[in-house]
Structures are given as C-alpha cells and as structure tokens.
Amino acid sequence: MTENKLKHLEMIQNVISRMNTNSFQIKGFCITMIAALTALYTNQGFKWIMATSYIVIAISWILDAYYLGLERKYRKVYKNILGFENDLKVREMDMSVENVTGIETSAFKALGAVPNLITYLLLIVFVSIIISNKIDLGSNETSYLIDTFKTHLI
C-alpha cells in the first residue's frame, strides 16, 4: 500500500471519528436541553414549555441521522479504497462523498438506526410522561431521579 493511500485512509478515519463525535454531542445536547426544559417546567408549570422538548428531540434526531448518514458514506469510501467493495471510483486523496449513493448510506435510513430509535423514543416517552403529569416533579424522589438522570447520561 502506498504512502498516499495510507494518508488518504487516515484522513477518512479522522472524518469518521468527527462524525461519530458530532453524533454523541448532539445526543448530549438534546438530553441537556430536555433537562433544562424540565427544570423550567417545574418552576413555571406551563405544559407548552415541556412540549418544546418535542421540537428539540426532532431537530436532534434529524441532525444525528444526517451525521450518521455521512459517516456511513465515508465508511463506504474507506472500504472501496481498501478493496473490500469496488462499486465506486475513488480518486487518490479525494474526500468527496457526492458519488456515494444508496439507501444504506442515506440520512433517511439513519433515522431508523437502532441506537437513534432507542435514544430518541425513550426521550419522547420521558417527555410524554412528564406532560401527562404522571410524575410529580415537585417531589424529592423525582428531583433525585432527574438529577441522577442528568448526572449519568450527560
């Protein structure tokens, strides 16, 4: 393997790592925003404050899917450079993913990725339970649970 090919693979690995980091940070930001909105809801009591969590979840889910789709495209380019797949013509040191197509690398398919589904559906359930007032946010036990949730997941 040539030195340029190794450098190209290294650059792609760095991009894939950044995409993965972005995805993780989006999830953390989403959880932080929901925790902040929950605290605000606890103080103010307006359900619309908590309902804005659905917007935060939707935007985070879409951004997360976008980055996961990009990550999958770069993984496909990486596999083509290594020779595991031969369906793309990748020029030396080319970082473009414009010619990578297919449903397996689309952001739409990434919306349904298992980690995304689990994370964001659990957040939707959490917000829905709070909005339906099945959890008394004023109790000490609930405050402890919310603090524990923020501490361990953020």
TAUR-V822529 format. One record per residue. N is the residue number from 0. PSI is psi in whole degrees, 0 to 359 (NA if undefined). OMEGA is omega in degrees with one decimal (* if undefined). Layout:
# TAUR-V822529
N|PSI|OMEGA  N|PSI|OMEGA
This chain:
# TAUR-V822529
0|135|-176.5  1|162|-179.7  2|322|177.8  3|322|179.2  4|319|177.5  5|318|177.0  6|320|178.6  7|314|178.3  8|321|179.0  9|319|177.9  10|318|179.7  11|320|176.7  12|321|178.0  13|320|177.9  14|316|179.1  15|319|177.7  16|319|178.5  17|320|178.7  18|318|178.9  19|318|178.2  20|317|177.8  21|317|179.4  22|315|179.4  23|318|-179.6  24|325|177.3  25|316|178.1  26|316|178.8  27|318|178.2  28|319|179.5  29|314|179.8  30|320|178.0  31|316|179.0  32|319|179.1  33|321|177.1  34|319|178.7  35|317|178.3  36|325|176.9  37|317|178.0  38|319|178.3  39|319|177.8  40|321|179.1  41|320|-179.0  42|320|-173.5  43|321|178.3  44|4|179.6  45|124|-177.7  46|332|-179.3  47|332|176.9  48|314|179.8  49|328|-179.4  50|335|176.7  51|344|175.8  52|327|178.4  53|323|177.4  54|316|178.0  55|316|180.0  56|315|-178.4  57|314|-180.0  58|317|179.8  59|318|-179.5  60|317|179.8  61|315|178.2  62|318|178.8  63|317|178.5  64|322|178.3  65|311|-179.7  66|324|176.7  67|320|176.4  68|316|176.8  69|318|178.7  70|317|179.4  71|325|177.3  72|315|179.1  73|326|175.7  74|323|178.3  75|318|176.7  76|317|179.3  77|314|179.5  78|325|177.9  79|321|178.8  80|321|178.8  81|341|178.9  82|6|177.8  83|330|175.1  84|149|-177.8  85|33|-177.5  86|0|178.3  87|151|171.6  88|103|-177.9  89|120|177.8  90|156|-179.6  91|130|178.8  92|19|177.8  93|125|-178.1  94|8|-178.0  95|142|176.1  96|16|-178.9  97|325|-177.6  98|1|177.3  99|115|-179.1  100|174|178.4  101|152|-177.4  102|330|-177.3  103|341|179.3  104|10|-176.7  105|151|176.6  106|330|179.3  107|317|178.3  108|327|179.9  109|337|175.4  110|326|-177.7  111|11|177.6  112|140|-173.8  113|313|179.6  114|322|178.3  115|316|179.3  116|311|-178.4  117|310|-177.2  118|306|-171.6  119|329|175.8  120|323|175.0  121|320|177.3  122|320|177.7  123|317|177.8  124|315|179.1  125|311|-179.5  126|319|-179.3  127|320|178.4  128|318|179.6  129|316|-179.5  130|323|-179.2  131|3|177.3  132|31|175.2  133|348|175.1  134|126|176.5  135|106|-175.0  136|351|-179.9  137|346|-176.4  138|155|179.2  139|324|-179.8  140|317|180.0  141|319|177.9  142|319|177.6  143|317|179.5  144|318|179.6  145|317|177.5  146|319|177.7  147|318|178.3  148|313|-179.3  149|318|-176.2  150|317|-172.8  151|337|-176.8  152|353|-179.1  153|NA|*
